[in-house]
């Protein structure tokens, strides 16, 4: 049989084509040393339910921080600037100074504050008059480490907050500003805690704001602080409440004030704690012999009633 060169060439082309097709259809062996996942492919982060409907990916919320503000601090010799420009009391350790922010009250006063932790469970820690932002720092950092969003404001005319001698009566507005910051940052409910007049203002401001109150801690707080009367407000707080005083504090006058708040409290779950140290406010757990036990009790009280 005579076969032309053209026919031979055609047969060879057909053979090569057949080998190529069958070779591509064979499964490639999987190497244990190679990642064969689809991570290098474009990812579709939506999920599909059994009904075939797609669930869009969760949106990430990026809450902007407050900008720094130029103002005259109350205690300039104790004020430093954080790396992001906010004024902060130098009692705050350097590693925490970038947690500082600036709040502005409804009457235009600028406050230094610390924002610790994150989440939707907000805690306000309000210091007593004459003290500073570090009064509650140890308690605040521990709560933040346990998953709470904590704001500690430094009240007007104190520390790195604005020197505003024209008015020292409206300090409830400072608590308002701190609670507003908690809400802005995502808190859906709040726990109120304060020492001395800080507790008085926390009660008043806490009742005014919109977030549900999960609990109240009062340390040596008077029922009235200047023109601010917290009795009408504490009657409205139904959440579990702790009232702590020391019998010798201010010659016994603080005991009478705290007992007034305890009696007026609208909470059915409330406790009156007598601390034997003789100290006032946060000094009860900073300086008292039973201070560590008291602080642990306060922190456990927050956790119990938030969870």
Secondary structure, DSSP 8 states (H G I E B T S, - for coil): ----HHHHHHHHHHHHHHHHHHHHTS-----TTS--SSTTS-----EE-TTS-EE-----------------BTTGGGEEE-TTS-EEETTS-GGGGGGEEEEE-TTS-EEEEEEE--SSEEEEEE--TT--GGGGHHHHHHHHHTT-EEEEE--TTSTTSB--TT--S-THHHHHHHHHHHHHTT-SEEEEEEETHHHHHHHHHHHHSSSEEEEEEEES--SEETTEE-HHHHTT--S-EEEEE-TTGGGGHHHHHHHHHHHH---SSEEEEE-TT---TTHHHHTSTTHHHHHHHHHHHHHHHH-
